[in-house]
Amino acid sequence: MPSALINVPAKARRGSVIEIKTLMSHIMETGYRHTASGDVVPRDIITSFTCRFNGTEIFRADLYPAIAANPFITFFTTVTESGKFEFEWIGDKGFSETAQASITVE
């Protein structure tokens, strides 16, 4: 069962740069491996990650088969107002997972 770990500071000063860290539990099967009987193990990866702040996209990443299982993504952004971060992972086989985190700007 997929699950996300999100690390966003609870508070920050207006105009400060913050670091956001995300970790998604996912096997990230590349589609290049074979079973003992020689059958190809079907590809099953997360293909994109998006972060929005108060509805505006602030970060996006496209992922490919070379990404390790349980992808860890970290990035920086500047905060100017309090609000809500929305995180979305989309992948093969209909995979879709979301998470949220709030921040208070002082």
N, C-alpha and C positions, 0 to 999 in steps of 0.2 A: 504494500500500500504506500503510495507516494506521500511524502510529507516534506514540508519546507521549514527551514530554520532561517530566521531573519534577524539581523542585528542592525537596528537603527537607534541612534541616540534619542532618549526621551525628550531632551531639551537641547537647545542650541541658541547662540546669539545671532541676531539678525545679520546677514551677510557673511556668516562664517561658512567655511568649507567643512562638510561632514563626510565620513566614510560609511558606506552602506555595504553590508556583507550578506550574501544569500547562499544557502546550500540546499539543493534539492536531492532527495533520495530517489535515485532512478538507476536501473542497471546499465543503460546506454549500450545496448547490444549493437555492434557495428554492422552486422550482416556479412562479415568476411569469415567468420568461424564456421566450422563444420562439426556435426555430431560424429560419434564413433562410427555410425553407419554411412557417413559421407554426405548426409543431407546438410544443406546450408541452414544455419540458424538465422531466421528472418531478422532484418534490421528493426530495431526499436530504440530510437534515440529522441531526445529533446531537440527540436529543430530551431526554436527561437525563445528568447527571453526578453520581456519588456517591463520597464518600470515607468509608472506614471505618478506625477505628484499633482494632487488636486485636479486630476483629469488630463493633464498635459504630459505627453511623453517626454521623459528626460534621459532615458537610456534604453538602448536596444542592442541585442547581440544575436547573431545567427550562429547556430552550433552545428558541427559536422561530426562524422563518425570517429574522428581522432580524439574527441573530447572524452575524458575519463568518466567512469561511473560516478554518480553522486556529484554532479558539477557544482563547483564553488565559484561564484562570481562576486567580485568586489569592485566598487567604483566610487567616485567622489562626486559630490554636487554641492552647490551653494544654496543655502536656504534664506529666504527673505520674508517668509510668512509661515504661520502655523498651518498644519494640514495633514493630509493622509497620503501615504505612499501606497500604490497598488502594484503588485508584482504578478506577472503572468508568464507561465511556461507552457509552450505548445509543442507537441511532438507527434511521432508516428502512432498509428493505430488509434487515433482519436484522443490521445493523451492531452489533457488540459488541466492545469492546476493553478490556483490563485492564492494569494496571501495579501495581508494588509498590515500596515504599521503607521502609527501617528507620531508627530513631532510637535512640540510646543516651542515657538520662537519667542525669545524675550528681547 
